[in-house]
Amino acid sequence: MSIDRSNHLFDPPRQTQCSPEFNDFYRSLDFSDFALVNDAQVHLCSGSHWLRFFHLFYPEANTFLDIGSNRGYWAADVFAIWRPSLDLNPRNLFMNGTSITQGGYCGWCGDCLSTDPSYYHDELPIENFKVFGFEGSRVLVNHWKKNTMSAMNDKVKREWEMVHTAVSEQPGGTVMFPNGQDEKQSIGGEGGDKVLPPWEKSGAMIEVNNTNVDKFMKVKNLDHIDFMKIDVNGHDLSVLRGSKESIMANKVKGLLFEHCPFAEWLTNTMSDAVGMLNEWGMTCYMMGDKKLVRLTGCFLNLYNQAEDPPVTINIMCISRRVDRGESLIELFDIHTSNHLHGFL
């Protein structure tokens, strides 16, 4: 199957981008902890090991945004990777009272089990480390303050901040937000008049303040974001558009967003998002358990077919315009499986 280059937004791929070749430098790196195998399946529940690859190149990273924080499992992964001495990871976060529904809630993909002690390492001394979580559900924010943070040590409390707000394209005003208690949440603002997931149609809605990433960076006086995770059930494009100024100014090194069959994704394709981010200097990959599928410069029409039947997929993007960005992209290219095009 040939590569679809009809969309001018996609840069022509280098030889190694779609048919990656190993070189001596990358062969010398020790990836034994990642247990990489020839598994080309791309699916929703991709592991946190791709974030560990990011850590290999940015061990000094100190600023993270967790947009759609939910139970905080992704943020706990960040702490486990960059701040292992604090002994916070998704498993012990769950054990420290994160469960508030009957039987507890481990996350759609068993996120509370996402911990790999074999990866833990001697950490760098990092100044001003901060994870900002954004969550619109008052139930989840209050629980985080009352139960989760009460069980954490003082360093975690200083370094992990939960912001009760929605994040969208335009800052200001308020939006209506479902006030549930699991990950089935989304912002109710930008695109909120479109078809909602079933769980949002009958849930209680509350009014929540709204911001965007560009404004938040200015309010907090942030000069960079090392990594930004977006999981807002179909409104990810709005959050990305609200980050345009920061991304184009090379202030965001990496990001992750979710493509799912809801809200804005009903009228926008995966290639729309990848093309937009490519123009802003980012190279994107679909995330699998053991392999990646490169999208930028290698986009095939069949990738858009993941929307029919609907499939939820995580997409990670790395800036080509920041220090070490191209080197990390070359490493990701080694672990692609574009020739197999597997989906679960």
N, C-alpha and C positions, 0 to 999 in steps of 0.2 A: 504494500500500500504506500503510495507516494505522500510526501509531506504537502499539506495545503499551505501555499504561500500567497494565496489570493488576497489576504488581508495585509495591507501595507504596514500595519502596526507592528508586524513581527519581523525582527531583524533576521537576516540570513544567518543560519547557524554556522559556527566554526566546525571543522571536521570532527572534533571530539565531542561536540555538544549532543549530537543525536546518535553517534556511534562511539561512546567514550572509550578511551584507551588508557590503560594503566601506565604510570611512569615510575621511575625509581623513587622519587620523593614520597608519593602516596603509598607505594608498596612498603615503604619503611615505617609507616605509621602503624601503631598497634591498635587494631579494632576488635580484639578478641572479646572485649566486654560487650560488643554490640551484637554478637551472634548472627552476623549477616549470612544469609543463605540465598539461593536463587529462587526467591519467592516474589513473583511479579504482581501479586494480587494488590489492588488498590481499593481501599474501603474506608469507612467512617472511622473505625477504631485503630488508627495508626498510632504507633507507640511514641513514647517520649524520647527515643534514642536520637531522633533527628534534631531535637533541641540540644542534645549532648554534642552532636557534631558542631552546632553553633558555638557551644562552650569551648571546644578545642581551639577555635580561632579567636574567641572573645572571652577569655577567662576573667578579664577585668571588668566585664559588663556590670553595670550597677543600677540601670533604670529600666523597669519593665512595666507595661500596661496590660492588664487583664480585663478586657472589655467583654462583659457578660460573664462575670466571675462565678456566679452560681454558688456552688459549695466550696470553692477555693482550691480544688484539686490541682488545677494547672499551676496556680501560684505556689502551691506546696511543692510541685515538681521543680519549679525554679529555685526554691530554697534548697531542695535536696541536691541540686546540681551545683549551684554557685556558693551556697552557704551550708555545707554538710555539718559543720561543727555545731549548728543550732539544733540539729536532730529534728528537723521538720520535714516530713514527706507525706504523700497522700495517705499512706496506710495509717500512720499515727495521728494524722489529722482526723481521719474517720473515727479512730478509737477515742479521740478526745472530745467527742460529743457533737460531731457534725451531723449525725443522723437525727432528723426531726420527724420523719414519717414512720409509720409502723414498719418494724423490721429494719429500719435504717435505709439510707440511700447511698449506693456506692458509685453512682454515675452510670450513664447509659452504657458505657464501655467498660464497666468495672474499674473506673478511674481510681478508686480508693486502694486498689491493689498495685498501682503503678509505682513500684519502688524496686530499685536494683542496687543493693548494698555493694555489689562488686564494682560498681562504677565510682563509688565515693572515693575521694582523693584529698590530697593536701590542698586546701584552698588558698587563693591569694588574699592578702589583706586588702579589702575593698572599702574605700571610703564612700560615705553617703549612699549606701545601698538602699534601694527603695522599690517596692512592688506596689503599684496602685491598682486596686481592684474597683471595677465599676459594676454596680448591680442596681437594677431598678425595683426589685421586689423588696418591700419593707420587711416582710417576714424573714427573708434570708439575711438581710443586713443586720436586723436586730438579733437574730440568732448568732450570727458571726461575732457581734460585739459581746453578747451575754455569755455564750458557751465556748465558742472556739477560742477567742482571744483570752478569755479568762484562764484557759489551760496552757497558754503559751508563755515563754519566758520574756523578760523585758526587752531583749534585743529584737525578737520577732515583733513585738508590739511597736517598737520604734520603726521597724523597717517595712511593715505591711500595713497599708492604709486602705480602708474600704470607703468608697465614695458612693453615696446613695444618689445616683443620677442616671439618666439615660444618655446615650451617646449617639449622635446622628450626624447629618451633613451640616446643618446650620445650627449655631449655638443660640441659646436664649429661649425664653418661653418655657412651657411645660408640655409634656406628652402624657397620654394615658398608657399605663403599664400594667400588665397582669401581675397580680400580687400572690403568685403561687409559691410553692416551697420545694420545687425541684428544678431540673435544668430546662424544663419546657417553658422557657421565657423568651420574650423578644422585646425590643423597643416597640412602642406603639405609635411612634411619630411618623417619621419619613417612611412612606409606603404603607402605613398602617391601614389605609382604606382598601388595600388589596386583600386577596384571600388569605385568611389566617389559618394556622394549624388548628386542628380540631380542639385541642386542649385550651386554646385562647378564646374560643367562641363562647364558652360558658363560664369562664373564670372571672373572679372579681377584678375590677380594674381600679387603679389608683392614679392620681395625678403626680407626676414626678418632674423635677427640674431637668432641663436638657442642656447639653453642651456638645462641643466637638473637640477632636484631638488638638487641632491647631490652637484653639483658644485655651484649652487646658494647659498646653505647654507654656503659653505666655503667662497664665495666672500663676503657675507653679515655678515660673522662671527656669524651665528645663531647657538646656541647650542641646539635648539629644535624647533619643529613645533607643535603647539597645535592641529590644524586641517587644513587639506588640501582638497580643493574641486577641482575635475577634471571633465571638461565637454568640450571635444575636438572632438566631433562627430566621434567616432570610433577609435581614436588613443590613448585611455586611457591606454591601456596596455604598450605602449611605455613610457608614463609618469611614470607609476608605476615602470617599470623596471629601469628607470632613477632615481628612489627614493630608490632603493634596499639598498644601503649602509646606508642611513639615517634611514630607517624603521628597518633594522636588528640591528642597534645600539640603538634601542629604543628611537629614537629622534622624532618620529611622534606618537602622541597619538591617533589620529583619522583621517579618510579620507572618502571621498565620491567620487565615480566615476559612469560613465554612461555606461550601456550596451545597444548598439543600433545596427541596422542591416547594418552597414557600415564598410568600411576599414578593420581594423585588426580583427573585430569581425566576418568577413566572413570566416576566417580560424582558429579562436580560439573560444572556448566555454566559457560560464560563469564559468564552473567548472575549467577550466584552470586558470583563474584569482583567484578564491577563493582558489584553492589548493596552488598556488604560495604564496598568502598572508598568508595562514595558516602556511606554512613553515617559514614565516618571523615573526610569532607570532601574527597575527591578526585574529579576529573573525568577520565574515561578515554577513550582513542581507540585503535582499531585502526590500526596503522601500515602504510602502503603506501610504494611507491617515491617517488611524487610527490604523493600525497594521503593524508588521514586519513579514517577513518569514526568519527564521534562515537558513543559508546556511552551515556554517562551522560545521562539525560533524553531520549534518542532511540533507545532499544533496540528493535530489531525481532526478532521470533521467528526470522527467517531468519539472524540472526547466530549463534544457537545451532546452526543447521543446518550451520555450518562444521565441526561435529564429525562429520558423517555425510554424505559420506565424510570421514575425518579429515584435517584441515588444521592445520598449525602456523602460528601467527600471533603477532606481537609486539604487545603492548598497552602504551601509555605513559599514565601518569596524573600529573596535576598537582594540587597542593593548592590549594584555593580559599581557604584560611584563612591563607596566608602573604603577606607583602609581595610585590606584583607578580604574585601567582598568578592573579587574575582577569584581569589584562591579558594574560598569556600565554595563558590559555584563550581569550580573545577572538581572539587571533591564530591559534591553532590552528583555531578555528571557521571562520575565513576559508578555510582550506585543507582543508575537509572535502568529501566527495563523497557524502553520505548518500543523495542522490536517485538515484545510479547503482548502488549496492550491488554493486560488482564484486569478484570473487574470482579469484585464480589457483589 
